[in-house]
Amino acid sequence: MNRACPVFLTAALLTAASPHLCAQTPVPAPPAPPAVEAPVPPDKGGGELDLSKFPGQVIDEVIVPVPSEIFTVLDKLGDPDWKAEVGVTAKPAFSERTDVALLLGATVADGFIAVQAEDKKSVQDVGKNVLSLAGSLGVKDDVIRHCQAIEDAANETKWDVVRQELDATQATVRDKMVQMQDGALAECISVGGWLRGTQVITAVIGKKFSAERAELLYQPDLAEYFNDALEEMLLKARNPAKLKEIANGLARLRELMDNGGGDINATAVAEMNALTAALVKKITTKP
């Protein structure tokens, strides 16, 4: 079976990588050997896929998609009732930064869903929540211009601009976390967004199931990547039980998405939806 390109909404929500070339000092003699092309990273389940041209970032040979590009693909799902999937994430007052980062990722995903539904009020609410959460992470000043642009574009129903600014918001926060040497928080942002997005996509596909639509969920390597990232955080986390439960959920998602190499059936889609809904609830509510 030829797998479809592994693309859909996620909270693994990163900016596209830029290639970096390192110049080497030429040696006068002997003549330099013929240039050898760099090996192409192996395709980890996506069929015939040129990773260098895919709209996303490749991390450990796993594609982490770019939100705005993914929504272009989601448009191909037809015209589902996106308004039924809108539900701006609650904003509990978390004190643990990993909790805030997970919630921020889920909140940005809410923004993209609201854009699909062309729900102006929900988009504006998302912008306000993102600004508040960014403040809790100490990066409010870095994203305030994006949040204002989101509100302005939503007022003018410029949905493409809203998408771009949501992308930029996510990228800005992640880049700032990396600069602050807090890559773990950047991973949590991606996980939160990916899980919320997967919850919505499984709901949409489950309401009108087809094997072709279910192919969009073939993301076992991405689920494994996020699972490994959370497992590495457990030793340093102040709330390891929560991260462990999410990591276990990601491991189960990987099994359902891989399905032994077979097609993803309606039963698996339903279980994915129930599982991601439970994990998103854990991310968005206090115990």
C-alpha positions in Angstrom: 0.0 0.0 0.0 1.3 3.5 -0.9 1.0 5.7 2.2 -0.1 9.3 1.7 2.2 12.1 2.6 2.0 12.3 6.5 0.5 15.7 6.9 -2.2 17.0 9.2 -2.8 19.5 12.0 -0.5 19.2 14.9 0.8 20.8 17.6 4.3 19.6 16.5 4.1 23.0 15.0 7.5 24.3 13.9 8.9 26.6 11.3 10.6 25.3 8.2 14.3 24.5 8.5 16.8 26.4 6.4 19.7 24.4 5.0 23.2 25.5 6.1 26.2 24.8 3.9 29.7 24.7 5.4 32.5 25.8 3.1 35.8 23.8 3.2 39.3 25.2 2.6 40.6 23.8 -0.8 43.8 21.8 -0.7 46.2 22.7 -3.5 47.5 19.2 -4.0 46.7 16.4 -4.6 43.5 17.3 -6.6 40.3 17.0 -4.6 38.3 13.9 -5.2 35.0 14.2 -7.0 32.2 15.5 -4.9 30.0 12.9 -3.3 26.4 13.6 -3.0 25.1 13.6 0.6 22.9 10.5 1.3 19.2 11.1 1.2 17.5 10.5 4.6 15.5 7.2 4.5 11.8 7.5 4.1 10.1 6.5 7.3 6.7 5.5 6.1 5.6 8.3 3.9 6.0 6.6 0.5 8.1 8.3 -2.2 8.8 11.5 -0.4 11.5 14.1 -0.8 11.9 15.3 2.7 13.9 18.4 1.7 11.0 19.7 -0.3 8.2 19.0 2.2 6.7 22.0 4.0 8.1 21.4 7.4 11.2 20.7 9.4 13.0 17.4 9.5 14.2 16.4 13.0 15.9 13.0 13.3 14.4 12.2 9.8 10.9 12.9 11.1 8.8 15.6 9.5 7.4 18.1 11.8 4.8 20.0 9.7 4.2 23.7 9.3 0.6 24.6 10.4 -0.4 26.9 7.5 0.8 24.3 5.0 -1.1 21.5 6.7 -4.3 23.4 6.6 -4.0 23.7 2.9 -4.0 19.9 2.9 -6.9 19.7 5.3 -8.9 21.8 2.9 -8.9 18.6 0.8 -11.1 16.9 3.4 -14.0 18.7 1.8 -16.2 21.0 3.8 -16.8 19.4 7.2 -18.6 21.3 9.9 -15.6 23.0 11.4 -17.8 25.1 13.7 -18.8 21.9 15.5 -15.1 21.4 16.3 -14.4 24.9 17.6 -13.8 24.9 21.3 -11.4 27.5 22.5 -9.3 25.8 25.1 -9.8 26.8 28.7 -7.0 28.8 30.3 -6.4 27.5 33.9 -3.7 29.2 35.9 -0.8 26.7 35.8 2.3 27.4 37.7 4.5 24.7 36.1 6.1 25.9 32.9 5.7 22.6 31.1 2.0 22.7 31.8 1.8 26.3 30.4 3.7 25.2 27.2 1.5 22.2 26.6 -1.6 24.5 27.0 -0.1 27.1 24.7 0.3 24.5 21.9 -3.3 23.4 22.3 -4.4 27.0 22.2 -2.6 27.8 19.0 -4.2 24.7 17.5 -7.6 26.1 18.6 -6.8 29.2 16.6 -6.3 27.2 13.4 -9.5 25.4 13.9 -11.3 28.6 14.5 -9.8 29.9 11.2 -11.2 26.9 9.4 -14.6 27.7 10.8 -14.1 31.4 10.0 -15.2 32.1 13.6 -14.0 35.7 14.3 -14.9 35.7 18.0 -13.0 32.5 18.8 -10.0 33.6 16.8 -9.8 36.8 18.9 -10.3 34.8 22.1 -7.4 32.6 21.1 -5.2 35.6 20.5 -5.9 36.9 24.0 -5.2 33.5 25.5 -2.0 33.1 23.6 -0.8 36.5 24.8 -1.6 35.6 28.4 0.2 32.2 28.2 3.2 33.8 26.5 3.4 36.2 29.5 3.5 33.2 31.8 6.5 31.9 29.8 8.2 35.3 29.9 7.9 36.0 26.1 4.9 38.3 26.0 6.8 41.2 24.5 8.0 38.9 21.7 4.5 37.9 20.6 2.4 40.9 21.3 2.7 42.2 17.7 1.5 38.8 16.4 -1.5 38.8 18.7 -2.5 42.3 17.6 -2.1 41.3 14.0 -4.3 38.2 14.6 -7.1 40.4 16.1 -6.8 43.0 13.3 -6.9 40.3 10.5 -9.8 38.5 12.1 -11.8 41.8 12.3 -11.2 42.2 8.6 -11.9 38.4 7.9 -8.5 38.1 6.3 -8.1 34.4 7.3 -4.9 33.8 5.3 -3.3 36.5 7.3 -4.6 35.0 10.6 -3.0 31.7 9.6 0.3 33.4 8.9 0.3 35.2 12.2 -0.6 32.0 14.1 2.4 30.4 12.4 4.6 33.3 13.3 3.4 33.3 16.9 4.3 29.6 17.3 7.7 30.0 15.7 8.5 33.1 17.7 7.7 31.4 21.0 9.6 28.2 20.1 12.7 30.2 18.9 12.7 32.2 22.1 12.5 29.0 24.2 15.5 27.6 22.3 17.4 30.9 22.8 16.6 30.6 26.5 18.1 27.1 26.4 14.7 25.6 27.3 14.1 23.3 24.4 11.9 21.0 26.6 9.3 23.8 26.6 9.5 24.1 22.8 8.8 20.3 22.6 5.8 20.6 25.0 4.3 23.4 22.8 4.5 21.1 19.8 3.0 18.1 21.6 0.1 20.2 22.9 -0.8 21.4 19.4 -0.3 18.1 17.8 -2.6 16.3 20.2 -5.4 19.0 19.9 -5.1 18.9 16.2 -5.2 15.1 16.1 -8.3 15.1 18.3 -10.1 17.4 15.8 -9.0 15.6 12.7 -10.0 12.2 14.0 -13.4 13.6 14.9 -13.8 15.0 11.4 -12.7 11.7 9.7 -14.8 9.6 12.1 -17.9 11.4 11.1 -17.4 10.6 7.4 -14.9 7.7 7.4 -13.0 6.6 4.3 -9.7 4.7 4.0 -8.3 7.6 1.9 -9.2 10.2 4.6 -7.8 8.0 7.3 -4.4 8.0 5.5 -3.9 11.5 6.8 -3.5 10.0 10.2 -0.5 7.8 9.3 2.0 9.5 11.6 3.6 6.7 13.7 7.1 8.2 13.5 6.0 11.6 14.7 4.1 10.0 17.6 7.2 8.1 18.5 9.4 11.2 18.3 7.1 13.1 20.7 6.9 10.1 23.0 10.7 9.9 23.2 10.9 13.7 23.8 8.6 13.5 26.8 10.3 10.4 28.2 13.5 12.4 28.3 11.9 15.2 30.3 10.5 12.9 33.0 13.7 12.9 35.2 13.7 16.7 35.4 9.9 17.4 35.4 8.2 18.7 38.5 5.0 16.9 37.5 6.3 13.7 35.9 3.0 11.8 36.4 1.3 14.1 33.9 4.0 13.9 31.3 4.2 10.1 31.7 0.5 9.7 31.1 0.8 11.8 27.9 3.9 9.8 26.8 2.0 6.6 27.3 -0.8 8.0 25.3 1.5 8.9 22.5 3.0 5.3 22.5 -0.6 4.0 22.0 -1.3 6.5 19.3 1.8 5.2 17.5 0.5 1.6 17.6 -2.9 2.7 16.2 -1.4 4.8 13.5 1.0 2.1 12.4 -1.6 -0.7 12.7 1.0 -3.3 11.7 1.4 -1.8 8.3 -2.3 -2.3 7.4 -5.0 0.3 6.7 -6.2 2.5 9.5 -9.8 1.4 10.1 -12.8 3.2 11.6 -12.3 1.5 14.9 -8.8 2.7 15.2 -9.8 6.3 14.3 -12.5 6.2 17.0 -9.9 5.0 19.6 -7.5 7.8 18.5 -10.2 10.3 19.0 -11.1 9.1 22.5 -7.4 8.9 23.5 -6.5 12.4 22.2 -9.6 13.9 23.7 -8.6 12.5 27.1 -5.0 13.8 26.8 -6.2 17.2 25.7 -8.5 17.3 28.7 -5.5 16.6 30.9 -3.6 19.4 29.2 -6.3 21.9 29.5 -7.7 21.3 33.0 -6.3 21.2 36.5 -6.5 17.9 38.5 
